[in-house]
Amino acid sequence: MKKVVLSVMCVCATMMLSSCYVQEVNVGMSESEQAVQVAKVKNQQFIGGLVDKTQDKAENYVKDTRHFRMKTMQTFWDGFLAGITFGIYTPSTTYYYEPVKK
């Protein structure tokens, strides 16, 4: 019985920790268009992401503000920190991409 409970707990923990939040926004680009990463920014958020400490604009990181891709994700470690602090501190990471010059 003890082995079954431990196995079920391991499976549940693996399933809960394996998923990561990802949001991708394409501005003036198609999803299949080749892009190169130009910046990586750590977002400092509080109370489950409701309060944002830094409100950066994309124009601070990309040269051409008409054509870029922005991908915001909560990595495993970001989720781990959010879990430890019970959602009070909820970090995420934003990547900025520009189209590949031909």
All heavy atoms as an XYZ file, in Angstrom:
810
protein
N       0.823     -1.197      0.000
C       0.000      0.000      0.000
C       0.864      1.257      0.000
O       0.552      2.229     -0.643
C      -0.925     -0.052      1.223
C      -1.853      1.105      1.310
S      -3.035      1.012     -0.043
C      -4.025      2.402      0.294
N       1.945      1.191      0.768
C       2.834      2.342      0.864
C       3.487      2.649     -0.488
O       3.648      3.802     -0.856
C       3.894      2.061      1.928
C       4.721      3.250      2.298
C       5.655      2.894      3.446
C       6.442      4.082      3.893
N       7.364      3.751      4.982
N       3.837      1.607     -1.243
C       4.454      1.790     -2.556
C       3.456      2.395     -3.543
O       3.818      3.225     -4.376
C       4.972      0.463     -3.101
C       6.190     -0.045     -2.393
C       6.671     -1.332     -3.015
C       7.896     -1.854     -2.283
N       8.382     -3.101     -2.894
N       2.195      1.994     -3.445
C       1.170      2.519     -4.343
C       0.943      4.006     -4.082
O       0.877      4.818     -5.007
C      -0.153      1.720     -4.180
C      -1.278      2.375     -4.967
C       0.041      0.288     -4.606
N       0.839      4.381     -2.821
C       0.638      5.792     -2.465
C       1.836      6.628     -2.920
O       1.671      7.714     -3.481
C       0.399      5.935     -0.941
C       0.401      7.396     -0.531
C      -0.894      5.263     -0.541
N       3.028      6.131     -2.700
C       4.225      6.847     -3.118
C       4.284      6.995     -4.640
O       4.627      8.061     -5.153
C       5.471      6.129     -2.600
C       6.803      6.812     -2.879
C       6.838      8.184     -2.219
C       7.936      5.956     -2.382
N       3.905      5.951     -5.352
C       3.889      6.002     -6.818
C       2.870      7.013     -7.327
O       3.148      7.785     -8.241
C       3.579      4.625     -7.395
O       4.550      3.699     -7.030
N       1.688      7.004     -6.730
C       0.649      7.949     -7.138
C       1.094      9.385     -6.851
O       0.893     10.290     -7.674
C      -0.691      7.624     -6.431
C      -1.702      8.733     -6.627
C      -1.237      6.305     -6.932
N       1.721      9.606     -5.721
C       2.212     10.949     -5.381
C       3.291     11.393     -6.359
O       3.326     12.555     -6.764
C       2.732     10.970     -3.945
C       1.624     10.924     -2.918
S       2.203     10.854     -1.210
C       3.304     12.222     -1.103
N       4.173     10.502     -6.758
C       5.228     10.845     -7.725
C       4.634     11.187     -9.083
O       5.057     12.153     -9.730
C       6.221      9.702     -7.860
S       7.295      9.503     -6.433
N       3.649     10.419     -9.521
C       3.004     10.692    -10.806
C       2.285     12.040    -10.766
O       2.383     12.840    -11.694
C       2.041      9.549    -11.189
C       1.163      9.938    -12.353
C       2.824      8.295    -11.504
N       1.564     12.308     -9.679
C       0.853     13.590     -9.545
C       1.831     14.763     -9.522
O       1.601     15.791    -10.156
C      -0.004     13.589     -8.289
S      -1.447     12.534     -8.403
N       2.928     14.625     -8.780
C       3.923     15.697     -8.712
C       4.554     15.934    -10.074
O       4.769     17.084    -10.476
C       4.994     15.344     -7.684
N       4.835     14.873    -10.810
C       5.415     15.012    -12.145
C       4.458     15.729    -13.087
O       4.853     16.602    -13.850
C       5.768     13.622    -12.711
O       6.655     12.974    -11.811
C       6.408     13.739    -14.075
N       3.200     15.380    -13.028
C       2.212     16.011    -13.901
C       2.022     17.480    -13.556
O       1.886     18.332    -14.436
C       0.882     15.268    -13.808
C       0.916     13.917    -14.489
S      -0.561     12.929    -14.271
C      -1.845     14.024    -14.765
N       2.013     17.820    -12.273
C       1.801     19.208    -11.875
C       3.007     20.079    -12.199
O       2.860     21.250    -12.530
C       1.489     19.288    -10.385
C       0.116     18.747    -10.052
S      -0.455     19.029     -8.377
C       0.947     18.833     -7.351
N       4.193     19.541    -12.115
C       5.391     20.333    -12.330
C       5.856     20.355    -13.785
O       6.726     21.135    -14.139
C       6.525     19.811    -11.445
C       6.299     19.961     -9.949
C       7.431     19.290     -9.185
C       6.180     21.417     -9.551
N       5.277     19.534    -14.634
C       5.765     19.450    -16.007
C       5.193     20.536    -16.913
O       5.774     20.883    -17.917
C       5.457     18.085    -16.599
O       4.062     17.927    -16.729
N       4.044     21.081    -16.604
C       3.434     22.054    -17.492
C       3.962     23.450    -17.192
O       4.162     23.828    -16.040
C       1.920     21.984    -17.351
O       1.383     23.174    -16.901
N       4.194     24.224    -18.239
C       4.685     25.585    -18.094
C       3.802     26.513    -18.922
O       3.381     26.156    -20.025
C       6.133     25.702    -18.567
S       7.269     24.750    -17.567
N       3.568     27.687    -18.412
C       2.738     28.679    -19.082
C       3.530     29.321    -20.217
O       4.658     29.753    -20.016
C       2.306     29.733    -18.066
C       1.716     30.966    -18.664
C       0.402     30.978    -19.110
C       2.462     32.123    -18.796
C      -0.151     32.109    -19.665
C       1.908     33.258    -19.345
C       0.603     33.245    -19.769
O       0.061     34.365    -20.322
N       2.944     29.394    -21.422
C       3.595     30.042    -22.564
C       2.562     30.860    -23.316
O       1.473     30.388    -23.606
C       4.213     29.005    -23.532
C       4.827     29.705    -24.742
C       5.253     28.173    -22.841
N       2.918     32.114    -23.603
C       2.068     32.987    -24.414
C       2.957     33.634    -25.469
O       3.983     34.215    -25.150
C       1.424     34.065    -23.555
C       0.594     35.041    -24.350
C       0.044     36.163    -23.486
O       0.451     36.344    -22.360
N      -0.859     36.925    -24.039
N       2.551     33.528    -26.724
C       3.338     34.086    -27.823
C       2.489     35.086    -28.600
O       1.361     34.790    -28.967
C       3.802     32.965    -28.744
C       4.743     33.436    -29.823
C       5.329     32.277    -30.595
O       5.646     31.247    -29.984
O       5.466     32.419    -31.810
N       3.054     36.274    -28.830
C       2.373     37.333    -29.574
C       3.235     37.694    -30.776
O       4.412     38.026    -30.623
C       2.145     38.579    -28.693
C       1.488     39.680    -29.482
C       1.322     38.233    -27.475
N       2.650     37.621    -31.972
C       3.346     38.000    -33.199
C       2.789     39.331    -33.677
O       1.589     39.463    -33.893
C       3.136     36.951    -34.288
C       3.810     35.649    -33.936
O       4.992     35.614    -33.675
N       3.044     34.580    -33.907
N       3.665     40.309    -33.853
C       3.260     41.617    -34.349
C       3.885     41.806    -35.723
O       5.095     41.954    -35.855
C       3.716     42.747    -33.393
C       3.317     44.099    -33.943
C       3.137     42.532    -32.013
N       3.064     41.766    -36.763
C       3.548     41.953    -38.124
C       4.348     40.776    -38.660
O       5.007     40.908    -39.689
N       4.321     39.652    -37.999
C       5.056     38.463    -38.429
C       4.095     37.285    -38.462
O       3.132     37.244    -37.715
C       6.187     38.124    -37.442
C       7.315     39.103    -37.389
S       8.549     38.642    -36.136
C       9.121     37.070    -36.717
N       4.385     36.316    -39.323
C       3.616     35.081    -39.295
C       4.262     34.129    -38.285
O       5.415     34.300    -37.908
C       3.573     34.440    -40.677
O       4.857     33.996    -41.045
N       3.520     33.136    -37.871
C       4.036     32.192    -36.884
C       5.190     31.358    -37.422
O       6.069     30.951    -36.684
C       2.922     31.265    -36.422
C       1.852     31.959    -35.630
C       0.758     31.009    -35.189
O       0.971     29.783    -35.238
O      -0.307     31.498    -34.810
N       5.195     31.120    -38.726
C       6.223     30.262    -39.312
C       7.466     31.039    -39.757
O       8.445     30.436    -40.185
C       5.641     29.514    -40.508
O       5.207     30.433    -41.494
N       7.437     32.344    -39.650
C       8.565     33.163    -40.103
C       9.768     32.974    -39.178
O       9.636     32.926    -37.962
C       8.147     34.639    -40.117
C       9.126     35.544    -40.799
C       8.565     36.961    -40.966
O       7.377     37.162    -40.740
O       9.362     37.837    -41.331
N      10.958     32.855    -39.788
C      12.194     32.696    -39.033
C      12.467     33.954    -38.215
O      12.286     35.064    -38.692
C      13.362     32.451    -39.986
C      13.291     31.138    -40.716
C      13.685     29.984    -39.820
O      14.433     30.134    -38.875
N      13.169     28.812    -40.133
N      12.935     33.764    -36.976
C      13.215     34.901    -36.101
C      14.465     34.613    -35.277
O      14.827     33.466    -35.052
C      12.034     35.163    -35.194
N      15.101     35.679    -34.828
C      16.290     35.577    -34.005
C      16.016     36.296    -32.678
O      15.402     37.360    -32.651
C      17.532     36.151    -34.721
C      17.364     37.619    -35.055
C      18.780     35.928    -33.921
N      16.455     35.691    -31.574
C      16.233     36.275    -30.258
C      17.135     37.488    -30.065
O      18.328     37.428    -30.299
C      16.512     35.247    -29.168
C      16.290     35.774    -27.769
C      16.591     34.733    -26.715
O      16.491     33.544    -26.963
N      16.965     35.180    -25.548
N      16.544     38.607    -29.615
C      17.321     39.820    -29.407
C      17.391     40.226    -27.934
O      18.275     40.976    -27.545
C      16.785     41.004    -30.243
C      17.010     40.754    -31.721
C      15.329     41.279    -29.958
N      16.461     39.747    -27.110
C      16.481     40.123    -25.692
C      15.760     39.078    -24.853
O      14.879     38.374    -25.326
C      15.831     41.481    -25.499
N      16.161     39.012    -23.589
C      15.528     38.133    -22.600
C      15.354     38.961    -21.326
O      16.320     39.522    -20.813
C      16.415     36.927    -22.330
C      15.919     36.019    -21.241
C      16.915     34.893    -21.009
C      16.539     34.079    -19.799
N      17.550     33.049    -19.530
N      14.123     39.045    -20.829
C      13.821     39.903    -19.680
C      13.096     39.086    -18.616
O      12.150     38.359    -18.921
C      12.927     41.088    -20.112
C      12.606     41.976    -18.932
C      13.581     41.888    -21.205
N      13.535     39.191    -17.371
C      12.836     38.566    -16.251
C      11.779     39.537    -15.737
O      12.071     40.688    -15.440
C      13.795     38.237    -15.109
C      14.730     37.106    -15.401
C      14.017     35.815    -15.578
C      14.044     34.993    -14.326
N      13.394     33.697    -14.516
N      10.533     39.075    -15.640
C       9.431     39.894    -15.145
C       9.221     39.612    -13.668
O       9.128     38.467    -13.260
C       8.145     39.580    -15.919
C       8.329     39.756    -17.399
O       8.936     40.696    -17.852
N       7.807     38.821    -18.160
N       9.129     40.653    -12.881
C       8.914     40.532    -11.449
C       7.446     40.845    -11.167
O       7.035     41.992    -11.244
C       9.804     41.521    -10.712
C      11.229     41.521    -11.196
C      12.155     40.877    -10.219
O      11.874     40.822     -9.042
N      13.270     40.383    -10.708
N       6.665     39.831    -10.856
C       5.242     40.016    -10.613
C       4.893     39.506     -9.223
O       5.551     38.627     -8.687
C       4.427     39.261    -11.667
C       4.708     39.760    -13.061
C       4.205     38.819    -14.120
O       4.017     37.636    -13.879
N       3.999     39.339    -15.312
N       3.821     40.075     -8.668
C       3.393     39.714     -7.323
C       1.913     39.363     -7.320
O       1.164     39.744     -8.223
C       3.663     40.876     -6.354
C       5.115     41.243     -6.284
C       5.636     42.249     -7.071
C       5.974     40.558     -5.446
C       6.971     42.574     -7.018
C       7.310     40.878     -5.377
C       7.818     41.890     -6.160
N       1.480     38.657     -6.305
C       0.096     38.240     -6.082
C      -0.454     37.525     -7.315
O      -1.425     37.936     -7.932
C      -0.794     39.426     -5.656
C      -0.130     40.190     -4.519
C      -2.166     38.910     -5.212
C      -0.834     41.464     -4.143
N       0.198     36.469     -7.697
C      -0.259     35.643     -8.806
C      -0.199     36.324    -10.158
O      -0.912     35.944    -11.074
N       0.625     37.331    -10.307
C       0.762     38.035    -11.578
C      -0.147     39.240    -11.724
O      -0.163     39.889    -12.768
N      -0.909     39.579    -10.700
C      -1.814     40.725    -10.775
C      -1.087     42.057    -10.687
O      -1.495     43.032    -11.299
C      -2.873     40.648     -9.670
C      -3.848     39.475     -9.780
C      -4.746     39.440     -8.546
C      -4.676     39.591    -11.032
N      -0.021     42.107     -9.915
C       0.747     43.337     -9.740
C       2.099     43.150    -10.412
O       2.853     42.240    -10.065
C       0.930     43.666     -8.240
C       1.736     44.929     -8.061
C      -0.414     43.777     -7.548
N       2.409     44.030    -11.376
C       3.651     43.932    -12.137
C       4.596     45.036    -11.677
O       4.259     46.217    -11.735
C       3.361     44.064    -13.629
C       4.521     43.658    -14.490
O       5.551     43.233    -13.946
O       4.390     43.764    -15.715
N       5.797     44.653    -11.215
C       6.770     45.633    -10.730
C       7.338     46.463    -11.879
O       7.480     47.669    -11.770
C       7.896     44.914     -9.987
C       8.929     45.842     -9.417
C       9.999     45.071     -8.676
C      11.074     46.015     -8.180
N      12.189     45.315     -7.582
N       7.648     45.815    -12.992
C       8.211     46.519    -14.141
C       7.239     46.425    -15.304
O       6.751     45.359    -15.632
C       9.545     45.890    -14.566
O       9.324     44.525    -14.860
C      10.590     46.007    -13.480
N       6.964     47.541    -15.915
C       6.085     47.558    -17.077
C       6.893     48.069    -18.267
O       6.791     49.221    -18.656
C       4.865     48.426    -16.806
C       3.998     47.859    -15.717
C       2.711     48.623    -15.543
O       2.429     49.557    -16.260
N       1.921     48.214    -14.584
N       7.708     47.167    -18.824
C       8.550     47.510    -19.956
C       7.741     47.493    -21.244
O       6.781     46.751    -21.389
C       9.708     46.530    -20.075
C      10.709     46.696    -18.952
O      10.803     47.808    -18.417
O      11.376     45.712    -18.615
N       8.198     48.307    -22.192
C       7.592     48.319    -23.515
C       8.493     47.554    -24.470
O       9.707     47.508    -24.289
C       7.410     49.746    -24.005
C       6.433     50.542    -23.171
C       6.250     51.922    -23.728
C       5.248     52.691    -22.900
N       5.049     54.037    -23.416
N       7.907     46.983    -25.502
C       8.673     46.208    -26.472
C       9.674     47.088    -27.211
O      10.741     46.617    -27.610
C       7.744     45.538    -27.461
N       9.361     48.358    -27.368
C      10.270     49.246    -28.109
C      11.609     49.428    -27.399
O      12.574     49.874    -28.014
C       9.609     50.601    -28.345
C       9.246     51.356    -27.090
C       8.360     52.555    -27.362
O       7.649     52.569    -28.365
O       8.421     53.487    -26.546
N      11.694     49.076    -26.130
C      12.971     49.139    -25.418
C      13.916     47.999    -25.805
O      15.105     48.073    -25.539
C      12.740     49.088    -23.909
C      11.981     50.288    -23.398
O      11.941     51.344    -24.025
N      11.349     50.130    -22.250
N      13.376     46.949    -26.445
C      14.175     45.750    -26.723
C      14.300     45.404    -28.203
O      15.205     44.684    -28.563
C      13.587     44.555    -25.974
C      13.507     44.804    -24.489
C      12.294     45.078    -23.878
C      14.647     44.808    -23.706
C      12.219     45.336    -22.519
C      14.586     45.067    -22.356
C      13.372     45.328    -21.768
O      13.304     45.588    -20.428
N      13.388     45.866    -29.030
C      13.451     45.567    -30.462
C      13.636     46.856    -31.246
O      13.171     47.914    -30.849
C      12.185     44.822    -30.955
C      12.103     43.459    -30.345
C      10.934     45.603    -30.666
N      14.329     46.754    -32.388
C      14.595     47.938    -33.206
C      13.385     48.317    -34.046
O      12.990     49.473    -34.099
C      15.800     47.672    -34.112
C      17.077     47.430    -33.354
C      18.196     47.033    -34.294
C      19.426     46.625    -33.502
N      20.444     46.037    -34.345
N      12.801     47.330    -34.714
C      11.654     47.576    -35.589
C      10.388     47.164    -34.845
O      10.091     45.990    -34.707
C      11.801     46.773    -36.887
C      10.662     47.026    -37.857
O       9.897     47.992    -37.649
O      10.536     46.256    -38.820
N       9.632     48.136    -34.347
C       8.449     47.826    -33.541
C       7.249     47.410    -34.381
O       6.192     47.141    -33.844
C       8.059     49.027    -32.667
O       7.839     50.161    -33.516
C       9.132     49.334    -31.660
N       7.408     47.330    -35.694
C       6.318     46.874    -36.554
C       6.364     45.377    -36.801
O       5.356     44.777    -37.157
C       6.362     47.595    -37.897
C       6.074     49.062    -37.780
C       6.082     49.689    -39.134
N       5.925     51.120    -39.028
C       6.054     51.952    -40.026
N       6.373     51.475    -41.218
N       5.885     53.231    -39.849
N       7.536     44.783    -36.648
C       7.713     43.352    -36.916
C       8.551     42.732    -35.803
O       9.770     42.841    -35.794
C       8.414     43.133    -38.263
C       7.725     43.795    -39.405
N       6.571     43.312    -39.951
C       8.027     44.927    -40.082
C       6.186     44.105    -40.926
N       7.056     45.091    -41.023
N       7.887     42.074    -34.872
C       8.609     41.378    -33.814
C       7.709     40.314    -33.201
O       6.511     40.261    -33.444
C       9.117     42.345    -32.737
C       8.041     42.988    -31.905
C       7.675     42.434    -30.687
C       7.405     44.142    -32.317
C       6.693     43.012    -29.910
C       6.430     44.732    -31.546
C       6.069     44.166    -30.342
N       8.328     39.448    -32.418
C       7.623     38.371    -31.718
C       7.992     38.466    -30.243
O       9.149     38.691    -29.900
C       8.032     37.023    -32.276
C       7.381     35.840    -31.609
C       7.800     34.536    -32.238
N       7.340     34.510    -33.630
C       7.982     33.919    -34.617
N       9.130     33.312    -34.391
N       7.509     33.924    -35.837
N       7.005     38.306    -29.390
C       7.226     38.365    -27.955
C       6.666     37.077    -27.340
O       5.496     36.744    -27.541
C       6.506     39.581    -27.383
C       6.683     39.789    -25.935
S       5.960     41.351    -25.390
C       4.233     41.015    -25.597
N       7.513     36.333    -26.641
C       7.092     35.077    -26.019
C       7.296     35.191    -24.510
O       8.411     35.375    -24.042
C       7.902     33.917    -26.560
C       7.451     32.568    -26.031
C       8.382     31.437    -26.413
C       8.277     31.121    -27.882
N       9.075     29.934    -28.244
N       6.202     35.113    -23.766
C       6.256     35.159    -22.306
C       6.002     33.757    -21.783
O       5.035     33.112    -22.171
C       5.200     36.123    -21.748
O       5.414     37.419    -22.312
C       5.289     36.221    -20.241
N       6.879     33.304    -20.909
C       6.719     31.951    -20.373
C       7.074     31.902    -18.900
O       7.885     32.683    -18.421
C       7.541     30.948    -21.173
C       9.008     31.191    -21.160
S       9.991     30.132    -22.254
C       9.010     28.753    -22.592
N       6.427     30.981    -18.218
C       6.770     30.702    -16.840
C       7.493     29.366    -16.841
O       6.882     28.323    -17.051
C       5.523     30.655    -15.967
C       5.850     30.560    -14.513
C       4.611     30.666    -13.648
O       3.525     30.330    -14.066
N       4.803     31.130    -12.438
N       8.793     29.417    -16.634
C       9.600     28.214    -16.662
C       9.365     27.390    -15.404
O       8.650     27.804    -14.482
C      11.095     28.569    -16.769
O      11.473     29.304    -15.598
C      11.382     29.401    -18.010
N       9.972     26.222    -15.357
C       9.841     25.363    -14.192
C      10.301     26.083    -12.932
O       9.642     26.037    -11.894
C      10.647     24.072    -14.386
C      10.752     23.247    -13.136
C       9.697     22.455    -12.742
C      11.902     23.280    -12.359
C       9.780     21.695    -11.580
C      11.989     22.532    -11.202
C      10.940     21.738    -10.815
N      11.438     26.764    -13.006
C      11.980     27.442    -11.819
C      11.129     28.635    -11.419
O      11.009     28.941    -10.227
C      13.436     27.840    -12.044
C      14.301     26.640    -12.161
C      14.944     26.192    -13.273
C      14.571     25.669    -11.144
N      15.598     25.009    -13.007
C      15.389     24.666    -11.712
C      14.196     25.532     -9.813
C      15.841     23.573    -10.991
C      14.651     24.419     -9.097
C      15.463     23.471     -9.687
N      10.545     29.325    -12.388
C       9.625     30.411    -12.061
C       8.414     29.864    -11.315
O       7.963     30.433    -10.314
C       9.162     31.130    -13.334
C      10.285     31.888    -14.022
O      11.282     32.220    -13.366
O      10.145     32.149    -15.231
N       7.874     28.751    -11.791
C       6.751     28.114    -11.115
C       7.130     27.577     -9.747
O       6.332     27.608     -8.811
N       8.359     27.085     -9.625
C       8.853     26.590     -8.337
C       8.906     27.716     -7.313
O       8.466     27.562     -6.174
C      10.241     25.961     -8.535
C      10.819     25.347     -7.301
C      10.304     24.162     -6.804
C      11.882     25.943     -6.650
C      10.841     23.585     -5.667
C      12.414     25.376     -5.521
C      11.900     24.194     -5.018
N       9.438     28.888     -7.737
C       9.481     30.051     -6.840
C       8.079     30.516     -6.459
O       7.831     30.893     -5.322
C      10.249     31.201     -7.495
C      11.761     31.096     -7.476
C      12.379     32.221     -8.297
C      12.271     31.157     -6.059
N       7.173     30.512     -7.416
C       5.793     30.904     -7.135
C       5.159     29.938     -6.140
O       4.395     30.346     -5.260
C       4.983     30.960     -8.424
N       5.472     28.655     -6.259
C       4.931     27.666     -5.335
C       5.476     27.820     -3.934
O       4.744     27.681     -2.952
N       6.773     28.100     -3.828
C       7.397     28.277     -2.518
C       6.814     29.489     -1.798
O       6.592     29.457     -0.591
C       8.928     28.408     -2.657
C       9.521     27.060     -3.026
C       9.563     28.936     -1.385
C      11.001     27.094     -3.269
N       6.558     30.563     -2.530
C       6.032     31.793     -1.919
C       4.511     31.830     -1.913
O       3.922     32.864     -1.599
C       6.566     33.033     -2.662
O       6.123     32.987     -4.020
C       8.070     33.106     -2.601
N       3.875     30.710     -2.263
C       2.412     30.602     -2.289
C       1.767     31.649     -3.195
O       0.707     32.185     -2.888
C       1.832     30.683     -0.871
C       2.302     29.586      0.029
C       3.243     29.837      1.012
C       1.830     28.297     -0.130
C       3.696     28.824      1.836
C       2.273     27.273      0.697
C       3.209     27.542      1.680
N       2.426     31.994     -4.297
C       1.870     32.914     -5.286
C       2.074     34.382     -4.980
O       1.627     35.235     -5.740
N       2.741     34.699     -3.882
C       2.990     36.106     -3.580
C       3.979     36.684     -4.579
O       3.783     37.783     -5.088
C       3.498     36.270     -2.138
C       2.398     35.842     -1.163
C       3.942     37.702     -1.865
C       2.839     35.769      0.271
N       5.046     35.958     -4.881
C       6.023     36.360     -5.901
C       5.890     35.391     -7.066
O       6.095     34.187     -6.911
C       7.437     36.336     -5.322
C       8.517     36.624     -6.335
C       8.601     37.858     -6.956
C       9.449     35.660     -6.677
C       9.589     38.124     -7.883
C      10.445     35.914     -7.592
C      10.510     37.149     -8.193
O      11.477     37.407     -9.112
N       5.529     35.911     -8.237
C       5.288     35.073     -9.410
C       6.139     35.573    -10.577
O       5.686     36.396    -11.362
C       3.799     35.121     -9.798
O       3.012     34.935     -8.632
C       3.467     34.046    -10.798
N       7.373     35.107    -10.722
C       8.209     35.579    -11.824
C       7.846     34.908    -13.144
O       7.231     33.840    -13.177
C       9.618     35.179    -11.382
C       9.401     33.964    -10.556
C       8.088     34.174     -9.852
N       8.224     35.548    -14.233
C       8.105     34.962    -15.568
C       9.239     35.527    -16.414
O       9.924     36.458    -16.015
C       6.740     35.258    -16.197
O       6.563     36.633    -16.361
N       9.422     34.969    -17.601
C      10.492     35.393    -18.493
C       9.898     35.747    -19.844
O       9.059     35.027    -20.359
C      11.529     34.264    -18.669
O      11.942     33.826    -17.378
C      12.733     34.742    -19.448
N      10.324     36.884    -20.403
C       9.860     37.313    -21.724
C      11.039     37.340    -22.681
O      12.095     37.893    -22.371
C       9.217     38.708    -21.668
O       8.128     38.677    -20.740
C       8.710     39.140    -23.021
N      10.846     36.717    -23.849
C      11.854     36.694    -24.907
C      11.346     37.550    -26.058
O      10.179     37.457    -26.436
C      12.092     35.266    -25.403
C      12.595     34.328    -24.340
C      11.725     33.573    -23.578
C      13.955     34.194    -24.105
C      12.181     32.716    -22.601
C      14.431     33.336    -23.139
C      13.543     32.595    -22.391
O      14.009     31.741    -21.424
N      12.212     38.372    -26.623
C      11.873     39.208    -27.768
C      12.646     38.710    -28.992
O      13.839     38.442    -28.901
C      12.236     40.675    -27.506
C      11.384     41.298    -26.436
C      11.796     41.338    -25.116
C      10.142     41.847    -26.743
C      11.010     41.905    -24.127
C       9.344     42.412    -25.760
C       9.785     42.434    -24.461
O       9.005     42.997    -23.491
N      11.940     38.597    -30.123
C      12.535     38.107    -31.362
C      12.275     39.096    -32.486
O      11.233     39.750    -32.518
C      11.903     36.763    -31.765
C      12.091     35.671    -30.765
C      11.171     35.444    -29.760
C      13.194     34.829    -30.829
C      11.331     34.418    -28.845
C      13.360     33.802    -29.917
C      12.426     33.610    -28.927
O      12.590     32.602    -28.023
N      13.224     39.183    -33.396
C      13.071     39.980    -34.619
C      13.209     39.044    -35.800
O      13.869     38.011    -35.720
C      14.144     41.061    -34.692
C      13.923     42.186    -33.716
C      14.935     43.301    -33.871
O      15.990     43.085    -34.510
O      14.692     44.385    -33.352
N      12.611     39.412    -36.955
C      12.743     38.566    -38.141
C      14.191     38.487    -38.614
O      14.951     39.434    -38.472
C      11.854     39.225    -39.196
C      11.315     40.455    -38.589
C      11.771     40.565    -37.200
N      14.536     37.353    -39.179
C      15.890     37.165    -39.719
C      16.029     38.030    -40.974
O      15.159     38.022    -41.840
C      16.121     35.679    -40.062
C      17.467     35.490    -40.738
C      16.029     34.841    -38.803
N      17.120     38.769    -41.040
C      17.372     39.618    -42.222
C      17.812     38.746    -43.369
O      18.664     37.901    -43.252
C      18.482     40.648    -41.912
C      18.218     41.502    -40.706
C      17.070     42.436    -40.918
C      16.966     43.363    -39.732
N      15.639     43.698    -39.370
N      17.192     38.963    -44.518
C      17.516     38.162    -45.708
C      18.469     38.881    -46.610
O      18.689     40.003    -46.615
C      16.248     37.825    -46.472
C      15.348     36.938    -45.667
C      14.097     36.624    -46.432
C      13.189     35.755    -45.580
N      11.976     35.411    -46.237
